Amino acid sequence: MNVKTRYVSVPERLGLFGLVAGAAALAWPLFTSATGLGAPCPLYAMAGVPCPFCGLTTASVALVHGDVAGAVAANPAVLGLAALAVTVLPLLALRATRVVAAPRPAGPRARRHTEWGLALLAAASWVFQLNRLVLS
């Protein structure tokens, strides 16, 4: 039996993650007020050093509640994630109806460039978080 697997691009995966993060951000304040529990960054809690994704929960909650300035102050990367989240559902719908062709897997060079680009974004986010939480 030959099963054809559908290729899902990195932006689509990030967009789907953004949708899940947005949905969780809508429910998160209810959860924290009911339980008193939070989601501290394990690296920051144990070593006092933030990870590149520190503040993403705070930024997501602020963004889904319309506080763009608060979201950017917590983690500016949330804006890119939100942009991908907004575009992924229409894109997937267009792909399902065959209006837009499915993405082709990238070649080794494009993958390497994507990996370097994501690494640079993570490094920039880490510098931002270090400045925000440690150096200030």
N, C-alpha and C positions, 0 to 999 in steps of 0.2 A: 504494500500500500504506500503510495507516494503522497505524503502530507505536505502541502505548500504552506510555509510559514510566512507571515506578513512582517515585513521589515518596519520597525518603528524608529524614526529618527531621534537623535538626541534632543532637539528642540521640542519634539512631541512628548518625549518622556518627561522633560523638565516642565512642560506645560501641564501635563497630567499631574505631576507632583504639586505644581502651583495650585491646581484646582482642589486637590486634597488638602493642601495647607490652608487655602481660603475657607473651605468648609469647616476644617478643624478650628480655624481662628474665629469663626462665628460662634461655635459652641464653647470655646475655651474659657471665656469669662464666666459663663454659667457654671462650668465645672470647678474652676478655682474658687469661686465664691461659695459654692456648696460644700466643697471638701477642704478648702484652705491649703490645698497642695499646689505646688508650682512646678516648673520645669527648668531647674538650674542647669547650666552648662557643666557637664562633669569635669571637663578639663579646667575650666575657670574655678570651680568649687575645690578641686584637689590641688591644683598647682598655681592658681592665681593668674593664669595666662588664658586669655580668651581664644576660642577657636575662630576660624574665618566666618562661621555661621552664627556666632553669638548675636543675639538680638533679633534673630529671624522670627521667633514666635511673637515677640513684642511688636516687631514691625508688621507682621501679618495681621495681628489683631488690630493695630492702629489703622492699617490700610483698609480693611473691610468695614471699619467703622468711620471711614471718611477722613481720618487724620493723616493726611499725606506728609505733613511736616514731621509729625511724630514717628511715622514709619521710616522716613529717610534718616532721621536722627538715630534710630535704633540700628538699622542696617539698610543702606541704599540699594543693595542687591535685590531687595524685595520688589523694586519697580520693574526690573527685567523679568523676574519670575512672574509678576502679575501680568505683564504684557504677553508673555508666552501663554499664561493660563487663559487669558481672554481670547486669544486667537486659536487655541488648540481645538476646541469643540467645533467651531465652524469648519476648520480645516479637515478634521476627521469626518464630519458629515459630508463634505464635498468629496472626500476620498471614498467614502462608503457608497455614494451615488455615482462614482466614477467620473465626476466632473473634473477632478484633479487626479492626476496619476500618482500612484504610490511612490514614495522616495526610493531611489536606488541606493544600495549600500555605498558608502564612500570608499575611495581607494586609500591606500596606506599613507600617501602624502597628505590628503585632506584630513584623515584621522589624526595624524601627527600635529597638524596645524590646529585642529580643534582641541586636542589635548593640551597643547601649549597655551592656547587662548584661555581655556578654562583654568589652567594652573595660574596664569597671570591674573585672572579675575579673582581667584581664591586668595592669591598673595595680596592683591590690592585690598580685598575685604579684610584680610588679617591685619594689615597695617592700619586700616581704619579702626578696627576693633581694639587693637593695641593702644592707639592714640585715645580712643574714647574711654576705655576702661582702665588702662594701666598708667599711661603717661599724663593723664589730665589730673 
